[in-house]
Amino acid sequence: MNGPLRLEPLNTATFSTYCEIGEQAYREHYLHLWPEKDPSPYLKSSFTAAVLKDEVSDPATFHFIIRNKQEGIGIVKLIKDKGFKEFPDTNSILLEKIYLLQRFTGKGCGSQVLEQLETYVKGIGMRYLWLATMKKGKALKFYQKLGYSIKGEQILPFENARPEEKGMYILVKEIFNAVP
């Protein structure tokens, strides 16, 4: 990694870059979730220009390309005003996607991106950042090390995914305490 990473807001000119990086990173990390390692149902619902065009028209949805200098190394998707159980919609933001290309994992990139996201989330007045992560794998311990706590469970919402891989935890981090 060469220097600090930056979050580049998505625009129509970068749709194809976002889709390419997102699909590649997803394939590198999540093929085990799918029978015959075919993630087509998920990819079609996430990484097409038509999907992105619809999503970027929503003022509560934010997409970023993670850049190391000029190189795209990952993607992020946030949804504002989306709560979970006791965490109200008006104070919460969902980190729906954070995918890094395999060659950038384990090098501090994820921590750096989350730090930037937490600063961004605080700057737009959100109190809680939450996400869902697979019960199996290294991601759970990574998020817990960064201060995220398990607050619930859910199931991966794709019926084609392998049943034994569908378990997910909901993790939440309070970004700032609104009560002095």
MARBABA-241841 format. One record per atom (N, C-alpha, C): residue in one letter; x, y, z. Coordinates in pm, whole numbers, plus 50000, padded with zeros to 5 digits. Example, Ala and Ser with C-alpha at 12.3 -4.5 7.8 and 13.67 -1.06 7.14 Angstrom:
REM MARBABA-241841
A513194943150780A512304955050780A513204967050780S512854977550708S513674989450714S512905000350787
END
This chain:
REM MARBABA-241841
M500844988250000M500005000050000M500895012450000N500535021949919N501325034149906N500565046149960G500705048950087G500095060950145G498675058850189P498015069950225P496645069150276P495645065750167L494625058650207L493535055250115L492555066850114R491775067550008R490735077650003R489445071349951L488345077249995L487025072949951L486545082449843E486385077349723E485935085349609E484445083049588P483625093549601P482195091749578P481925086649436L480985077749425L480615071849297L479895082149211N480175081749080N479405089748985N479205081148860T478375085748769T478045077448653T479285073448572A480295081748570A481515078648495A482315067248559T482065064548688T482825054048756T481985041548788F480775040848733F479935028948755F480665016148717S481275015748600S481905003248554S483074999448644T483835009248690T484955006448782T484425000548912Y483395006748967Y482765001949091Y482294987349073C481594984748963C481084971348937C482214961148921E483244964648847E484374955448828E485074952148959I485364962449038I486054960349166I485154952549261G483894956649271G482964949749361G482794935249326E482614932249198E482444918449157E483704910349182Q484854915749147Q486114908449168Q486334905749317A486164915949400A486374914249545A485384904149601Y484134904849557Y483134895349606Y483524881049567R483914879149443R484334865649398R485544860649477E486464869549510E487674865449583E487364861149726H486284866149784H486004863549925H484784854849953Y483814854049862Y482524848249898Y481984837049809L482784831449724L482274820649638L481794808649719H482384806549836H482004795049919H480544795549966L479904807149954L478514808449996L477524802549896W477994799849775W477084796549666W477314782549613P476224775249586P476364762149522P477114763649389E478014754649367E478824754849245E479574767949226K479774775149338K480534787749338K480024797749234D478694798349222D478064807349126D477294818349199P477914830249218P477254840949292P476364849949204S475954845149088S475174853348995S473974860349058P473194853649144P472034860749202P472454873549276Y473524872749351Y473974884549425Y474584894949331L475424890649240L476104900049151L475094907949066K474054901149019K473034907848937K472244918049017S472154915949148S471394925349232S472264936649287S473564936149258S474474945849318S475374953349221F475814946949117F476894952549035F476534953748888T475464961248864T475114964648726T474864979748721A475034985548604A474804999948587A473355003448621A472404994848585A470984997548614A470734998148765V471314988848839V471154988748984V471765001449043L472985004749001L473655016549055L472905029349020K472395030248899K471655042248859K470475044348953D469765033748985D468635034549076D469095038449217E470155032149264E470645034549400E471195048749419V471935053849323V472505067249340V471445078249333S470265074949281S469185084749281S468545086249420D468855077149510D468335077549648D469285086049732P468825097349787P469715106149864P470215099949994A469655088750036A470105082150159A471165071350132T471495069150006T472475058749971T473765065249921F474875060449975F476205065749940F477115054349896H477705056049780H478655046349727H480025052949714F481055045049742F482425049949727F483295039249662I484275043749587I485365035149543I486525038049637I487115027749691I488285029349778I489495029949688R490255040649701R491435042649615R492705042749697N493725036249641N495105037049689N495835044649579K496095057449602K496515066649495K495415066349389Q495695062149268Q494665061749164Q494025047949148E494645037849208E494155024149190E492925021449276G491875016149214G490695011949288G490984998649356I490804998249488I491124985949562I489924980149637G488784987149631G487604982149700G486424991449679I485284987449738I484064995449727I483354995849862V482505006049877V481715007849998V480315012449957K479315007650032K477945012550017K477365014950156L476845027050178L476195030850304L474745034450276I473865031650372I472465035850362I472105043350490K471845056250475K471525065150587K470085063050634D469865065950762D468535065050822D467955050950813K468825041250831K468415027350830K468835021350963G467885019151050G468185014251184G468044999251198F468324994851321F468214980751355F467764979751500K466654973051523K466084971151657K466114983951738E466894984351847E466874996051937E467665007951883F468255006551767F469015017351707F468125024251603P467645036351633P466635042751550P467145046651411D466195046451318D466515050151180D467185063851169T466695073451245T467185087051230T468605089151281N469155079551354N470515080851407N471465070151355S471005061851264S471795050151224S472055049751075I473185043751042I473555041950902I474075027750884L473615021250780L473995007450750L475195007350657L476225000250697L477354997450608L476984984550536E476334986050421E475814974350351E476904966650277K477894973950225K478984967350152K480304973950187I481284965550214I482674969950221I483484958150171Y483954959150049Y484704948349986Y486054953549941L487104946649981L488464949749937L488964938449849L489724941949747L490384931649667L491304923549757Q491394910749732Q492134901449818Q493564906149847R494254911249748R495664914849770R495844926749865F494744933349903F494824944549996F494294941150135T493874928850155T493404924950288T494604921050374G494454923050505G495534919750598G496674929850599K496464941550540K497524951750531K497114964950596G496054964650676G495604976750742G494624985150662C494304980950541C493394988750457C491984989250516G491494977950563G490144977450620G490004986750739S490994986650827S490954995450944S490965010050902Q491795013250804Q491895026950756Q490575031550693V489945022750616V488675026150553V487585028050659L487535019050757L486515020450861L486715033350941E487945036950967E488215049551038E487675061450957Q487905061250827Q487395072050741Q485865071950735L485285060050729L483825058950726L483215064050857E483835060650968E483325065251097E483385080451107T484435086551055T484535101151053T483445106950963Y483225100750848Y482185105150755Y480805104250821V480535092850884V479255090350948V478995100551059K480005103051138K479875113151244K479615126851182G480295129951073G480145142951007G478755145450950I478025134850917I476655136650866I475625134550977G476115134151102G475215134051217G474625120751256M475195109851209M474705096651246M475415091951373R474675085851462R475235081351589R475745066951584Y475055058451507Y475405044251503Y475755039851361L476805031851350L477165025251225L476985010451249W476225003951162W476004989651181W476164982151049L476364969051062L476594960550946L476234946350981A476114938150879A475944923750897A477204917050845T477704907350920T478874899850876T478614884950895M479284877150815M479114862650822M479574857550958K478854847551010K479254841451138K480584834151124K480824828551005K482064821450980K483054830750910G484334829350940G485344837350872G486024847250964K486974854450908K487824863550984K487194877151011A486204880950936A485644894550946A485084897551084L484424887951147L483814890251278L484844895251379K485944888351392K486984892351488K487594905851450F487734908451323F488244921351276F487364932751325Y486054931551302Y485144942251344Y485094943651496Q485104932451566Q485074933151712Q486324940051766K487454937551705K488704944051746K488604959351729L487804963651635L487634978051609L486474984151687G485894976651780G484884982251867G483434979451830Y483194971051732Y481834967351694Y481364955951783S480094956651826S479514946751917S478384939351849I478264926451879I477164918351827I475874922851895K474874926351814K473584930851866K472424922551814G472714912851730G471634904651676G472154894951572E471214887851513E471534878151408E470564879851293Q470984875351178Q470104874751062Q470604863750969I469844861450868I470174851350768I470454858450636L471484854150566L471774859550433L470494858550349P470024869650292P468694869750229P468634864550086F469514855550050F469484849749916F469164834949927E468004830949876E467594817049893E468514807249821N469234811649720N470134802649647N471434799749722A471754807849823A473004805749897A472944792649974R474104787150003R474194774550077R473654776550219P472704768350261P472064770250392P473044770650509E474074762450506E475034761850616E475934774250623E475864782950524E476684794950520E475884807750541K474584806650564K473714818450568K473734826250699G474274820750805G474234827550934G475074840250936M474474850950990M475154863850998M474914870051136Y475864878151179Y475704886151299Y475494900651258I474694907651337I474534922051323I475504928451422L476374936951373L477364943851456L477084958851453V477214965251568V476924979451580V478064986251655K478364998551612K479325006851685K478715020651703E478765025551827E478325039151853E479475048351812I479225056851715I480245065551660I480465077651750F479395082951804F479535093451904F478345092551999N478555096752120N477505096452220N476805109952216A475555109852175A474795122252158A474375128352292V474425120452398V474055125552530V475315129252608P475465142052649P476695146052721P476755140152860
END
